[in-house]
Amino acid sequence: MKQFTLEYDLSLDMNPVSGVLIFSEDGTIRAEENGEVKFSFPAKDITEAKVQAGVGCGLIFASYNHPPKKRGEGDASPSGGVGGCAPKVLSRFSMSGLKQAGEFCKIVNFYINEGVAAFPDEAEKAVCEKCGRPMIDEISVCIFCYSKFSVIKRALGFLRPYAKTIVASRVLDMFSLIAFLAPPIILQQLIDRHLQPYGGIPFGTWGQILVFAGVMLFSRVFCEAITIFAARLYNRTTISVFADMRAAAYEKLQSHSMTLFAKRTPGDLIRRIMDDTDVVGEFLNDLSRWVLEMLTIFTIAAVILFFAEWRLALLIIVPVPIVAFVLWAFQKILYARFERQWRRSSRVSSILHDIIRGIRTVKSFGNEKREIEKYAKANRDLATIRTDNEVLWGTMFPSMGFLIGIGEFLILFVGGWMVINGHITIGVMVLFNMYLWAIYEPLRWLVNVPRWLSEATTSMVKVFELLDDESEIKETKNPKNVPITGKVAYENVHFGYKSYEPVLKGINLEIQSGEMIGIVGKSGVGKSTLINLAMRLYDPNNGRIAINETNIRDMSPDHLHENTGVVFQDSFLFAGTFFENIAYGKHGATLEEVIAAAQTANAHDFITQSPDGYSTLIGEGGQSLSGGERQRLSIARAIIKNPDLLIMDEATSSLDVETEATIQESLSRITEGRTTIAIAHRLSTLRNADRLVVLDEGGVAEAGTHAELLKKKGIYFDLVMAQRKSSRDEEKATA
């Protein structure tokens, strides 16, 4: 049985408690504390559920028709209830649960009013259920509690197609490292056997020294040559991995329904595809290279040193457990600090993105100073947390370096004593000093791992969350791609962007083939939602939409969109030429087809008057064009594929009367004999529609021709009269 659960952490007498308030699919509200049921009653006994933010806590009130069978404690007030029954406090909670409490009340109230239990697909969590920390708005999992091993393991999967190349480059690196670690051994042999008395031979010959020097030079040249070759091989692979991740994220973005874009800001999506994939790619690059390299260096050097003199080798290892313990102790602190830095950075990026996209609005309202102050504040907050983090890191990193340096001091002190007392040779002492970097460099690298890991795994979660987010628009395995020429039927369609906040309620509407339907109504009644459902940008919560008696859920989305032309109120134009923007409506469109579409849309004349005609660059958004020119290009783009179904959403609402008349003339040609659904702000533009459908309060309130609806003197009549009065007032004001 489906249910919505609100966790609360305060009892009615303000003591800490672990409780849940549950609304079930059968309409029951139940409260449990520490596994014990406190009360349970039908939601129909309630007239309304309300949430209130108090001082330091929030409360959920309920008004009853009559008291529940098991009453909760804590009257909110002695009077003021419905039917003489005072409102009751169902639960108290700390302020972190305020958002969830609001959702709980909406769901309960929808059930009370509609008799239907509607639940969100996935409840939005304000705090982590495991650790109690606030959730980040952009991420649905807690960055402290998710399994870092699992996301790293999944990230490594991007390397799988290039496994052979990566293994080959790593093997070459192993040979390079072995050659790189050879000179200290050679130098130790040279010192002990040839440059100091050894075995009765006072000194070596110049020839022997030359051989040793030659071997050292060859090992170094061999090392660098292999390193260069392996790096070139590996870098090509990592660049391909970066491209694969970006392509996968972008492909997922394109295949998703509009719900994703309603939940995520453009800035957040861009950061996930560009910045976060970069961070993950760099992590994979470093992980597969430096982890193996540092481990190899440490292991080889440690083995050699233990064979050379195990007592000195133990002294080198002394700082290792100390460093490991300190890193473990600081890990959670570092994660918390860098999580706050990530939040501030995300805020700065979002503000910057919004300001750039809305720069015309900012300047037109003269709000430059306000935006500068807003960005400056966010930037100062980011600078503050970054400064604090860098101060901590600047203190911690040298401290770790000091702990590591203790081993160097011990080698110098104890090793010098052992040389003086004849326990080891000078060559062994030199060998230890030359290999100190091979032991401590991996440790110094390990100090950076918590910071590196916290940034990388956070980006991994964001990328994988995007890849895992399932589209609500599901494509059937065996689509029925019938022609889009017949009638369009809405059959008992209910829809809300949240199912318990319906926009459309029980829409029944039939549009005949070739018929032009005008959709009118007040702002916010669901006109655009109605056509969004016809284009299957969203699926209804209940009911179905059929074309030619076939449910559009059973069609391929590509087939539906290929046979549907759309003209929006805000005509978006891509950075490119006139030709490219019009041809965008049809793959492989020829110049003749583009010109024909432009002529039909009354756009041909102003295009040919441009410097380069159809090859003229218009820039992103078409900001250099007038509103009428942009709209005519949008119309040409919609009709170039000769669609069976044409949808127009406020296509002329933002235009002057003269430009509107020009566009209306082109629209009258393209809508003739074509199934058309049109929304218009100016009701006069829909006079020639075959039928007008008036939406009100989520349903079809009136339907008929312009003349028929005027005779009814209902909602449509009031809308027309209101517009006429507004027009007369404007004429008087300009007279």
Residue, then its C-alpha position, 0 to 999 in steps of 0.5 A: m500500500k502506498q503511503f507518504t511518511l513525515e518524520y518528526d523529532l519532537s513530541l507534543d510536549m517538546n521532548p525529543v522523539s523518533g516519530v512518523l506521521i503517515f498518510s496511507e493510500d486507504g485514506t488513514i492518518r497514523a502517528e507512531e512514536n518509537g514503534e508505538v501507534k499514538f493515534s489513527f483515524p480516517a482523513k475524511d474526518i478532517t476538513e483541512a490540514k495546515v502547517q505552521a512555522g513556530v518559534g524553533c519548531g513547526l506544527i501540523f494542525a488538523s480541523y475535524n468534523h468530529p474527534p478521531k477515535k484516538r485523540g492526539e494530545g495538545d490542543a492548539s487553542p481552546s476554540g476556533g475549530v470547525g463545528g465547535c471542535a478545536p484544531k488539534v496538533l498532529s505533530r511537532f518537528s524541528m524546522s528542517g522538516l518544514k518543507q516535508a510537512g507542507e507536502f504532507c498537508k497538500i496530499v491530505n487536503f487533496y484527498i479530502n477534496e477529491g477523494v483520491a490519494a495521490f503521492p509523489d513518485e519519490a518524496e523529496k527529502a529535506v534531511c538525510e534519514k541516516c545522519g540527519r544533515p540537511m540535503i543539498d538541493e541539487i543532489s538527492v543523496c547525502i554526500f556524507c552517507y553514500s558509498k564512495f567505494s560503489v561510485i568509484k567502482r562505477a566510475l571505473g566502468f568508463l575505463r572498461p572499453y579502453a582496458k587494453t590500452i590502459v593496461a599496456s600504458r601501465v605496464l610500460d610505466m612499470f618498466s619506466l619506474i624500475a629503470f628510474l629506481a635502478p640508479p641508487i642501487i648502482l651508485q651504492q655498488l659504485i661507492d662500496r665496491h669501487l670508490q672506497p676500500y673494499g675486499g682489499i682493493p683500495f679504489g676502482t679503475w676509471g673504466q669501471i666508473l665509466v661503466f657504472a655512469g653509462v649504465m645510470l645514463f642508459s637507465r635514465v634515458f630508457c626511463e624517460a623514453i618509455t614515460i613519454f610513449a606511455a603518457r602519449l598512449y594514456n592521454r589519448t585514452t583519457i581524452s576519449v573517456f572524458a568525451d564518452m562521459r559528456a556524450a552519455a550525460y548529454e544523450k541522457l539529457q536529450s532523452h529525458s522528459m520536461t520534468l527534469f528541466a522543471k526540477r533542475t536549473p540550466g546552470d546546474l545541468i551545464r555544470r554536471i555535463m561540463d564541470d563535473t564530468d571533467v572532475v570525474g575524468e581527472f579523477l579516473n586519470d589520477l586514480s589509474r595512474w598515480v595510485l598504481e605508480m605511488l604504490t609501485i614506487f613505495t613497494i619496490a623501494a621498501v623491499i630494497l631497503f628492507f633487504a639492505e638494512w631492515r632496522l633502518a627501514l623500520l625507522i622510515i616506516v614509523p611516521v606511516p601509521i601516525v599520518a594514516f591516523v591523522l588523515w582518518a581523524f580529519q576526514k569527516i572535518l574535511y568532507a564537511r568543509f568542502e561540502r560547504q565550499w561546494r554549496r557556495s560555489s554552486r550558488v555563485s555559478s547559479i547567480l552568474h548564469d541567471i544574470i547573464r541569461g537575464i541581462r536585458t531584464v537586469k538593465s531594463f529595470g536598472n538593477e545592475k547595482r542590486e545584481i552586483e551586490k548579490y553576486a558580491k555577497a555570494n562571492r564573499d561567502l565563497a571566498t570566506i569558506r575557501t579561505d577557512n579551508e585553505v588555512l586549515w589545509g595550509t596548517m594540516f599539510p605542513s604538519m603532515g610534512f613535518l611528521i613525514g620528515i621525522g623519518e628523514f631525521l631518524i635516518l640521518f641520525v641513526g644511519g650516521w651512527m651505524v656508519i661510524n660504528g661500522h654496522i653499514t657502509i657509506g653506500v647503504m647510507v646513500l642508498f637510504n637517503m636516495y630512496l627516502w623520496a620513494i617512501y615519503e612521496p607516496l605519503r605526501w600524495l596520500v595527504n591530498v587524497p581526502r580533499w581530492l576524493s571529496e571533490a571527485t566523489t561529489s561530482m561522481v554522484k551528480v553525474f550518476e544521478l543525471l544518468d540514473d534519472e529515468s524519464e517519465i516518458k516511456e517508449t513502448k517496445n512495439p509502437k503503433n505509429v498511425p498517421i497523425t491526420g485523424k481526430v485528437a481526443y482527450e478522455n478524462v485527462h487529469f494532470g498536475y506537475k505534482s499529482y496532488e496539485p492538479v492543473l487539469k481535472g477530467i478534461n474531455l475534448e474531441i478535435q476532428s481532423g482538419e478542425m481548428i480549435g482555439i483554447v482560451g481562459k484566464s492565466g494559469v488555467g492550464k492552456s499551455t499544459l493542455i498542448n504540452l500533453a498533446m505533444r507528449l512533453y508530459d504524460p497525464n496522471n489519469g486518462r488518455i490522449a488519443i490520435n486516430e483512436t490510438n493512445i499517444r503512449d503507444m506511439s513512438p515519441d519521434h513519430l509524434h514529434e515529426n508529424t507535429g509543428v509547434v509555434f511558441q510565444d517565445s520563439f527561440l532561435f539558434a546561433g546560425t543562419f536563417f537557413e539553418n534555423i528554418a531547416y531545423g524543422k526538417h532533417g535534410a531540408t533543401l534550399e527550395e523547401v526552406i524558401a517555400a516555408a519562408q514565403t508561406a510564413n511571410a519571412h522571405d522578403f526580410i530574409t532576402q533583404s539581409p546582407d547574405g540572404y539565407s546565409t546571414l548569421i543571426g546570432e543566438g536567440g535572434q536578438s538582432l531581429s524584431g519580435g515579428e521577424r523571429q515569430r515568422l521564422s518560428i512559423a516557417r520552421a514549424i511548417i517546413k515539414n508539412p505537419d499533420l498537427l499544428i500547435m500554436d501557443e500564444a503565437t502573436s500575443s507579444l506583437d503589435v497590431e500591424t505585425e500580428a495582421t501580417i502573421q495572421e495572414s500567413l497563419s490562415r494559409i497554413t492552418e487551412g485543412r490542417t488539424t490545429i490547436a491554438i492558444a491566443h491572448r488576444l481573443s479576436t485572433l481566434r474568431n475564425a476558429d471552428r470552435l473555441v474551448v474555454l478552460d476554467e478551474g481545471g476543466v472545460a467550462e464552455a465550448g462553441t463558436h465565437a458567436e455562440l459563446l458570446k450569446k451564452k454570456g458566460i466566461y468567454f463573454d466576460l473575457v471578451m468584454a474585459q479585453r474590449k474595455s482594456s482596449r478602449d482604455e488604452e485608446k483613451a490614454t494614447a489619445 
